[in-house]
C-alpha cells in the first residue's frame, strides 16, 4: 500500500507502529508517540542526538471551537544530553525533575515540526485519538515515511516556522549551542 506524509511516499504492505513508536501520553485529545530509534546529526558546530515524535492534537478540545480539526505532525526532538546547560537547567526547573527525557524537552517547547496535516470533519469521539481510523491511518503513513524524511531533514529544517524567518536550524542552534533564537 502506498503511504504518503510530508511530501514523501513509501510503498509498505504492513506498518507496525509499535515497532517504531511508543505511546507516552494519550488523554483528552492529545496523543504523543515517541520514536524508539535515536538518530545522530554530525556537522561542524552542530552535533546532537535526536528522536522523532508524532503529536496528535484535537484542536476543538484545546480551543473550544466547535468543529476544529485534528492536527497530526512529525516532530524532531533533540536529546536532553545534547542541550546546552542553560536550556537543560531551565527544563529541569520547569518540569521539577532532574531526570528529564525527550518528552520533557518536547513539552518544554524544544522541537522542530518536520511536517503536519489537518484532519477535518471527524465526527467520532476524540477523547482517545488513536481510536479514530483516520488518525491511525495518518500515524501509519508517518511511520512508513519518517526515516525517508530524516534523510532529507535539511530540507525540512531550512523552512521558516514564523513570520520573521526563524528556521528549524535556528531552533536547534539555540537549544544546543545557546545561539540567539531570533536574528534581527
HELIX and SHEET records of a PDB file:
HELIX    1   1 UNK A   17  UNK A   20  1                                   4    
HELIX    2   2 UNK A   59  UNK A   63  1                                   5    
HELIX    3   3 UNK A   80  UNK A   82  5                                   3    
HELIX    4   4 UNK A   85  UNK A   95  1                                  11    
HELIX    5   5 UNK A  102  UNK A  108  1                                   7    
HELIX    6   6 UNK A  129  UNK A  131  5                                   3    
HELIX    7   7 UNK A  133  UNK A  151  1                                  19    
HELIX    8   8 UNK A  153  UNK A  157  1                                   5    
HELIX    9   9 UNK A  168  UNK A  177  1                                  10    
SHEET    1   A 2 UNK A   2  UNK A   5  0                                        
SHEET    2   A 2 UNK A   8  UNK A  11 -1                                        
SHEET    1   B 4 UNK A  21  UNK A  27  0                                        
SHEET    2   B 4 UNK A  30  UNK A  35 -1                                        
SHEET    3   B 4 UNK A  46  UNK A  58 -1                                        
SHEET    4   B 4 UNK A  39  UNK A  43 -1                                        
SHEET    1   C 5 UNK A  21  UNK A  27  0                                        
SHEET    2   C 5 UNK A  30  UNK A  35 -1                                        
SHEET    3   C 5 UNK A  46  UNK A  58 -1                                        
SHEET    4   C 5 UNK A  70  UNK A  78 -1                                        
SHEET    5   C 5 UNK A 112  UNK A 119 -1                                        
END                                                                             
